[in-house]
């Protein structure tokens, strides 16, 4: 597959469709996960030209990194792959504690390298900011690891726009991962302009708003998990969102594509977004995500989708 893009000003070259692996070994996030199914879907991704794999210590915790490390080793393709992971938080009993202390960060990177069975990590994110460590100091610790060759690129996740600017005062940040989808476009206001100006690539998470933007649900759908607490799924708002999704369905039908493919393709038309990392729980979902690359939106369609979700 020749479809490759660079992430911002970094030297990472990826397939614009990556894979979020929180359902690979993320036993603390999803009950009843089968680890063999998880490993198999990562193999499917790698064998079909997908090279951007996103994980985090938090998924498992640690188990997702271990399973990913096993698959990457089995594949024999480490040098072709871009592995992204995230440091923190730490667990004190059952409590999650954010820690950006440089010594903690350096210890955690060593542990991630071990779990992933590799001697370098392509993209290392700070998963969450803490309250005490100066942001630029935390990034500085990662920069030292970059100079040692242990990480290639520095990323931030879940930092506010102000915190991102603070963290990036030396210009060391290349990638930002945050929540963004057609139902939550908050990042466009303050974050996108800054990232664009700094040539920092934005990687959205929750791109399909927990399945709502995949066109999977109708007015009779019932939710008994975390979704029932999300604002998009409440009463009137839920019905209005379904109507908007139906408008995308008519665009998708003309292209013989699925709603999810059209939505994901729209994100890739944003200047600041080079790649997306939709998750998957099975191999067939990985193959489906890759079909996004076949969807070509006209400028009129891009504008129409923009308007539907304005």
C-alpha positions in Angstrom: 0.0 0.0 0.0 1.6 3.2 -1.1 -0.7 5.5 0.9 1.7 7.2 3.3 1.8 10.6 5.1 4.2 12.4 7.4 3.0 13.3 10.9 3.4 17.0 11.2 7.1 18.1 11.3 8.2 14.7 12.6 10.0 12.1 10.4 7.3 9.5 11.1 5.7 8.2 7.9 2.4 6.4 8.4 -0.6 5.0 6.7 -3.3 7.7 7.4 -5.5 4.9 8.9 -3.9 3.6 12.1 -5.2 1.3 14.8 -6.2 2.2 18.3 -5.6 -0.9 20.5 -7.4 -0.2 23.7 -9.5 -3.4 23.0 -6.3 -5.4 22.7 -5.6 -6.4 26.3 -7.5 -3.5 27.7 -9.2 -5.7 30.3 -9.8 -2.8 32.6 -11.8 -1.0 29.8 -13.7 -3.8 28.2 -14.9 -6.9 30.1 -14.5 -10.4 28.4 -11.8 -9.5 25.9 -10.2 -12.4 24.2 -6.4 -11.9 23.9 -6.0 -14.2 20.9 -8.6 -12.2 19.0 -6.8 -9.1 20.0 -3.4 -10.4 18.7 -5.0 -11.6 15.5 -6.5 -8.2 14.7 -3.1 -6.6 15.1 -1.6 -9.2 12.7 -4.4 -8.4 10.2 -3.6 -4.7 10.4 0.2 -5.2 9.9 -0.4 -7.7 7.0 -2.7 -5.3 5.2 -0.3 -2.3 5.2 -1.5 -0.5 8.3 1.7 0.5 10.2 0.6 3.1 12.8 -0.3 1.2 16.1 -1.5 3.2 19.1 -1.5 1.9 22.6 -0.9 3.1 26.2 0.2 1.8 29.6 -3.4 2.5 30.8 -4.9 -0.2 28.6 -4.6 -3.3 30.7 -2.8 -1.7 32.5 0.3 -2.7 30.6 -1.3 -5.7 29.0 -2.0 -4.0 25.6 1.7 -3.0 25.3 2.7 -6.6 26.1 0.4 -8.2 23.5 1.4 -5.6 20.9 5.0 -6.3 21.6 4.4 -10.0 21.0 2.7 -9.4 17.7 5.3 -7.0 16.4 8.0 -9.5 17.3 6.1 -12.3 15.5 5.6 -10.1 12.4 9.3 -9.5 11.9 8.4 -6.0 10.7 9.5 -3.8 13.6 11.4 -1.3 11.3 8.4 -0.8 9.1 6.0 0.0 12.0 5.3 3.2 14.0 4.6 2.3 17.6 2.9 4.9 19.7 2.3 4.6 23.4 1.5 6.8 26.4 3.1 7.2 29.8 1.0 7.2 33.0 -1.0 7.5 35.0 0.3 5.5 38.0 -2.0 3.4 40.2 -1.9 3.9 43.9 -4.2 1.2 45.2 -7.2 1.6 42.8 -6.6 5.3 42.4 -5.2 6.8 39.2 -2.5 9.4 39.9 -1.1 11.7 37.3 2.7 12.1 37.4 4.9 14.0 35.0 8.0 14.0 37.2 11.1 13.5 35.0 12.4 10.5 37.0 9.0 8.8 36.9 8.7 9.4 33.1 12.2 7.9 32.5 11.4 4.8 34.5 8.1 4.4 32.7 9.7 4.6 29.3 12.1 1.8 30.3 9.1 -0.3 31.3 7.3 0.4 28.1 10.3 -0.6 26.0 10.4 -3.9 27.9 6.7 -4.6 27.5 6.8 -3.7 23.8 10.0 -5.8 23.4 11.8 -3.0 21.5 14.7 -0.7 22.0 13.0 2.4 20.8 9.4 3.8 20.8 8.5 5.8 17.7 6.0 8.2 19.4 5.8 8.6 23.2 2.9 10.7 24.6 2.4 12.1 28.0 -1.0 10.6 28.6 -2.2 13.3 31.1 -0.8 16.4 32.6 -0.2 16.5 36.4 -0.7 19.5 38.6 2.8 20.1 39.8 5.5 19.4 37.2 6.2 22.4 34.9 5.0 21.2 31.4 8.2 22.1 29.6 10.3 20.2 32.2 8.2 17.0 31.6 8.7 17.4 27.8 12.4 18.1 28.4 12.8 14.7 30.1 11.3 13.1 27.0 13.6 15.2 24.8 16.6 13.7 26.7 15.3 10.2 26.0 14.9 11.3 22.3 18.6 12.3 22.2 19.5 8.9 23.6 17.6 7.2 20.8 14.9 5.6 23.1 12.1 7.6 21.6 11.8 9.2 18.2 9.0 11.7 18.6 7.3 13.5 21.5 3.5 13.7 21.9 1.0 15.1 24.3 -2.6 13.9 25.1 -5.4 15.4 27.1 -3.6 18.7 27.7 -5.6 22.0 27.5 -4.6 24.5 24.8 -2.8 26.6 27.4 -0.9 23.5 28.7 0.1 22.6 25.2 1.6 26.0 24.6 3.4 25.8 27.9 4.7 22.3 27.2 5.9 23.2 23.7 7.9 26.4 24.6 11.1 24.7 23.2 9.3 23.4 20.1 9.9 19.7 21.0 6.3 18.6 20.6 5.3 16.9 17.3 2.0 15.3 17.9 -1.1 16.0 20.0 -3.8 13.4 20.6 -7.2 14.6 21.8 -10.9 14.2 21.6 -12.4 15.3 18.3 -15.3 14.3 16.2 -18.2 15.8 14.3 -20.3 16.0 17.5 -17.5 17.6 19.5 -15.6 20.2 17.5 -14.3 22.2 20.4 -10.6 21.6 19.4 -11.2 23.6 16.2 -11.5 26.9 18.2 -8.2 27.3 20.0 -6.2 24.2 19.5 -6.2 23.7 15.8 -4.9 27.2 14.9 -2.0 26.8 17.3 -1.1 23.3 16.2 -1.3 24.3 12.6 1.0 27.3 13.2 3.5 25.0 15.0 3.1 22.1 12.4 2.0 19.7 15.2 -0.1 16.9 13.9 -3.5 16.3 15.6 -4.6 12.7 16.1 -8.3 12.5 17.2 -9.6 9.9 19.6 -13.3 8.9 19.8 -13.5 9.8 16.1 -16.8 7.9 15.8 -18.3 9.1 19.1 -18.5 5.6 20.6 -20.2 4.2 17.5 -22.9 6.9 17.1 -21.1 8.4 14.0 -20.7 4.9 12.5 -24.4 4.8 11.7 -24.9 1.7 13.9 -27.8 2.9 16.0 -31.4 3.8 15.6 -34.0 5.4 17.9 -34.7 2.1 19.6 -31.1 1.4 20.5 -30.5 0.9 24.2 -27.2 1.3 26.1 -26.2 -0.2 29.4 -22.5 0.8 29.4 -20.6 4.0 29.7 -22.5 5.3 26.6 -25.7 5.9 28.6 -23.9 8.7 30.4 -22.6 10.5 27.3 -24.4 13.7 26.3 -24.7 12.6 22.6 -26.8 9.7 23.7 -29.4 11.6 25.8 -33.1 12.1 24.8 -33.6 14.8 22.1 -29.9 15.2 21.4 -29.7 11.5 20.5 -32.6 11.7 18.0 -31.1 14.9 16.5 -27.8 13.2 16.1 -29.4 10.2 14.4 -31.0 12.6 11.9 -27.6 14.1 11.1 -26.0 10.7 10.7 -28.8 9.8 8.2 -27.8 12.8 6.1 -24.3 11.3 5.9 -25.8 8.0 5.1 -27.2 9.4 1.9 -23.7 10.6 0.9 -22.3 7.2 1.8 -24.9 5.4 -0.3 -23.9 7.3 -3.4 -20.3 6.1 -2.9 -21.3 2.5 -1.9 -19.4 3.2 1.4 -20.4 3.0 5.0 -21.2 6.0 7.2 -18.1 5.4 9.2 -15.8 5.6 6.2 -17.3 8.9 5.1 -16.9 10.4 8.5 -13.3 9.2 8.9 -12.5 10.4 5.4 -13.8 13.9 6.3 -11.4 14.1 9.3 -8.5 13.5 6.9 -9.6 16.6 4.9 -8.7 18.8 8.0 -5.3 20.4 7.5 -4.1 19.6 11.0 -5.1 15.9 10.9 -2.7 13.6 9.0 -3.8 10.3 10.5 -6.6 8.7 12.5 -6.6 5.7 14.8 -10.0 4.1 14.9 -10.2 1.2 17.3 -11.2 -2.4 16.5 -12.3 -5.4 18.4 -12.1 -7.9 15.5 -10.0 -8.4 12.3 -13.0 -7.6 10.0 -13.3 -4.1 11.6 -9.6 -3.4 10.8 -10.2 -4.2 7.2 -13.4 -2.1 7.2 -11.5 0.9 8.6 -9.0 0.6 5.8 -11.8 1.1 3.3 -11.8 4.7 4.4 -8.9 5.3 2.0 -11.1 4.5 -1.0 -13.6 7.3 -0.2 -12.9 10.5 -2.1 -15.0 13.4 -1.0 -15.7 16.4 -3.3 -15.4 19.9 -1.9 -19.2 20.2 -2.0 -19.5 17.1 0.1 -16.9 18.2 2.5 -18.8 21.5 2.9 -22.1 19.8 3.3 -20.9 17.6 6.1 -19.3 20.6 7.8 -22.7 22.3 7.6 -24.8 19.4 8.9 -22.6 19.3 12.0 -21.9 23.1 12.3 
